[in-house]
């Protein structure tokens, strides 16, 4: 593993575990003890971590490079975490090396970043959190639309119709939504509708990532009909009536079993 990629991985591991010994990092990074110690020293000199006896830890009070911004986003990320993580893993498994994909902002789509760490894709995303995470933890090529950052929604939106997104085409778009019904994909925020419609128009397949709680949600804004959706990935807790409704509309449905460890983590 090249130096910069290994050091990014080391920082990511410290962000997840807060602290680690040299022995743990050797195992996780598949590197020699001497290499890990050199990396710790290199990062400590640049004030990127705190060197400890026998290991390293995050600097006190320092947020990870890809820390989430916004308490609401963090709370939503913890909600149904096991289902979201399993859905995200399956979604990444649908990607082929080297292809171009689109990922919109959202907590379930954000979890895809963990499983995209070892891929080599061209990824267009309107989520600055997703872009920041992928830039620090992967070798994927990242494309961001120009425009204003809306912190509450965690999206970037251009005021112009002819922004950079119109020049990029993707075989697949992965997106999460506020709710899903027989009327189609639903959102509660007009700003998100505006951002997502632009991206949807640039993808051949629309793959929707929704945990089972989304089937009970209602919203006043319809993003698009079910006829535009190629596949829905959800968890095994989704009501059978909702799954049958999707199948009858010609949508492919995939159900996955929630990750038990992620459920436990979210409840800590």
Buried (B, 14 or more C-beta within 10 A) or exposed (E): EEEEBBBBBBBBBBBEEEBBBBEBBBEBBEBEEEBBBBBBEBBBEEEBBBBBEEBBBBEEEBEBBBEBBEEEBEEBBBEBBBBBBBBBBBBBEBBEEEBBBBBBBBBBBBBBBBBBBEBEBBBBBBBBBBBBBBBBBBBBEBBBBEBEEBEEBBBBBBEEEEBBBEEBEBBBBBBBBBBBBEEBBBBBBEEBBBBBEBBBEBBEBBBBBBBBBBBEBEBEBBBBEBEBBBBBBBBEBBEEEBBEBBEEBEBEBBBBEBBEEBBEEBEE
